[in-house]
Amino acid sequence: MNIERLAAILRQAAQAEILPRFRKLDPGAIETKSSAFDLVTEADRKAEVFITRAITEATPGTMVVGEEAVAADPELLDRHIDAETVIYVDPVDGTGNFAAGLPLFAVMAAVVHKGETVAGVIYDPMGDDWVMAERGCGAWLKTPDGAMTRQSFAAPAALEDMGGSASTSYGEPVARAAYMANLAKVRVMTSYRCAGHEYRAAAGGHSHFLMYSKLMPWDHLAGALIVTEAGGYVARLDGSAYRPEHRDGGILVAPDAASWETLRREVFTV
């Protein structure tokens, strides 16, 4: 699917189904999934239906796998893993922020063709712009008027001067304790509770590292491609390449291989 068309669909879904509900959700429109920090709202479901319908109408036969569809039918995730083209969709990334009325959420999509991530889009409904990438073409910030700015990952820095984001909540208790203690070695550690905005910030050169314990394709495929195209280095915590079929093993993003090794050894180790 053409990346420009995909980007436009994400924007249309946000304008039709997400933004009209921002700070206007009834209590009954917010539900808990696996925990009090794992939420779904009416906006998530409506936006996913909108995006799925629009993609399939534009490109009949393309398989769309959305976060909420998988929540309803977990077997969907693996049932279509071998399809020639799959588009993974996160209709509202940062649902907890959205439900709390915080303006830090995103709409994301990644295109996987023959087992490789070939395109990714992260749309910010509040800023009304996209960060997007196609494999081999760089990462770009694009606004609706067509203006484009190339994105570049931060330059390497000493460990004590690094700042970045880490999501440790899905890690094993021993690993979480080790990570939290070791993060005192870096200058700044934060979490936006929205991977989409963390990837956008990193692609724009505003973070030295990102770390996530849990891997779901709609959360990380688009962002991993974008930061790679921006010049960053991405690998699972065991050093292997991150691929669409991976669900665990964690992911670490850094400015280069040497920085990645330092962060893995000094911070994200058990």
N, C-alpha and C positions, 0 to 999 in steps of 0.2 A: 504494500500500500504506500502511496506517495506520502512522505512525511509531512508535507504542508497540509494535505487533506486531513491527516490524522490529528495534527495540531489544532486545526480549525474545529474538528469534532469535539475535542476536549474542551475548548473554549465555549462552544455552543452548549454543551452539557452543563458547564458551570453556570452560564448565564440563565439557563432554563430551569435547572433543578437544584443547584447548590446555593448560589448567592441569594435567591429569594427566601431561602430558609435560614440564612445565617442570622443568629441572634433572635430567631423567631420560632424556634423549635418548641413544640409542646412537650412536656415531660414524657408523654407516652410515645413520642417519636424517637426516643433514645433508648437503646437496649444494650444490655451487657452480654458479651459473648463468653470468652474464657476467663475473664477476670474483670475487676472494677476499672482496670486501665485498658481494657480491650472492648471498645464500644462500636456499635453500628447505629446509624441514624436513617431516617427516611430519605435524607439527601443522598447517602451512600447508595442505597438500593435504587432510587429513581435515576440517579446519574448513570449508574452502571447499565441499567436497562436502555437508557438513551444512547449511550456510547456503543453498546453492543449492537443495537438495531441500526445505528448510523453506519457502523463499519461494515456490517453484513450487507446492507443495501448498496454501499459504495463498491464493495469487493465481494460479491457472492462466492461462497465456498471458503472464505477465510475463517479460521477457527478463532474465536474470542474467548479467553479465559479470564474472568473477573474474580476479584477477591470474594465478593458476596455470593457469586454463583458457586464457588468452591465451598464456602461456608455451608451452603444448603446441600451440596452434593460433593463431598470430599473426594470421591473417586474421579471426578472430572479432571482434577489436576494431572493425574497420571494416564488417564484414558486417552488423552490427545497429545501426549508428549512427543510422539513420533510423527505428528502431522507436519506436512511440508512447511506451512506457515502458520504460526500462532501469534496472536497479539494478546499480551498480558496487560490487564487493566487494573489500576487502583483508583476507584472513582473519587474517594476522598482520603488522601494520605494525611495523617494527623487528625483523625476523627476526634480524638480527645480534646485537641485544641479547638476544633470546630464546634463541638458540643458545649465547650466552656465559653464560647464567644471570643476566642482569641484568634486574631487574624493571621495565623500561620498554619496554612494547610495547602495542599497541592492536589493536582490531578495528573496521574502518570500513566504512560503506556510504553511498552517495549515490543518491538517486532523481532520475532525469532524465525529465521528461515533456515531450514535444513540443519537445525541444531545449533545455529550460531546467532547471537544477538547482532542485528544489522542496523537497528535504529532505536532511538529512545527520545521521549519527549516528557518534560516536566513543566506543567503549566501552573502559574501562580494566579488564581482568580482575583486576589486583592490588588496585585500589581499589574494585572492584565498583560503578562508577557510569558514567553516560553524560554527555557533552556533546552536545546535539542542537539542531537548528533546523529550522523550516519557513519557507519564504519569507514574509516579512512579519510573522512572529510572534515575533521575537527569538530569542536564543540562551539555552539553559538548561542548568544542571547538575542532573541528576536522579539520585536514589538509589532503590534497590529498594523502600523504604518509601513512595515517592511524593513525598517532599520535593523541592521545586524551587527553585533559586536563579538569578535572572537574571544573565547574564554581560555584562560591559562591558569593552570594549577600553581600553587605557591612554590617558591624556590626552597630547596633544602635548608634546614636550620638545625642548630644544636638542640638536643633533646630538651634542655631546660628552657629553651625559647619557643618551643612548639606550642601551638594551640589547636584544639580540634574537638570533635564530638565522639562520644562513645555510648553505645546502648548495651548495657550489661544485664538488663533485667531478665533475659531468657537464658543466661548462662547457668551452669551448675554452681551451687553455693560456694564451693571451694574456689572455683575460677573467679566468681564475682568478687569474693573477698580479696583475692590476690590482685585483680585488676584495680579495684578501688584504692588499695594501698599503693600500688605502683604508679597510679595516675598523679600522685604527688610529685613525681619527677618531671612532669611537663608544666608549662607555665599556665595554661588555661585548659580546662576540660568542661564541656557543656553538653547539653542534649536539648534539641528543639522539640523533641517528641514528634518529629516530622522528618523522615528520611529524605523526602523530596527537597525540602529546603536546606537540609544539611549537604546533600549532593550539589545543589545549586551554589551554595556558598563556597564549597570546596572547588568546584569547577571555575569559579570566579577568582580564585586565589586568596580566599579569606580563611582557609583552614589548612593545617599541615597534615591532619590525619582524620580518618573516620574509622570506627570499628563497630561491627554489628555481630551479635551472637547468633541470631536466628535469620535464616535465609528463605524468603518466599519470593518467587519470581516477580510479582507485581511491585514488591518493595525495593528491589535492588538491581534488576537487569538494566533498566533505563539509566539509573544513576551510575552504575559501574561502567557502562559504555561511555557516558558523558564525561566522567572524570578521566577515563583512559584517553579519550580523544582530546581532552584538555592538557594532557601531558603527565597525568598522575600514574602511579603504579598500583595495581590492584591484584590481590591474591587472597586465597583462603588462608586461615591461620596456620595450616600445615605447609604452606608454601605452594600448593597446587593452584592451577588456574581455576577461576570461578566460572562455572558454566550454568546454563539454564536449568539443568536437571538437579542441581544441588539444593538441598533443603537445610543442611546443617554444616557444621565445620567452621562457621564464622567467616567473616571477611574483614580485611584490613586494607585501607587505602593510605598511601603516603606519596611524597613528592617523587621518590625514586627508589630503586631496589635497596640501596644502602640505608636510606632512612627507614624503609620497611623493616629491614633486618634489625635495626636498632630498636625500633618500637616493639617488634615482636619479642626481642630478647629482654629488654628492660621493663616493658610495661605489660604487654599482653601475653604473658607466660604464666604457667602454674608450677 
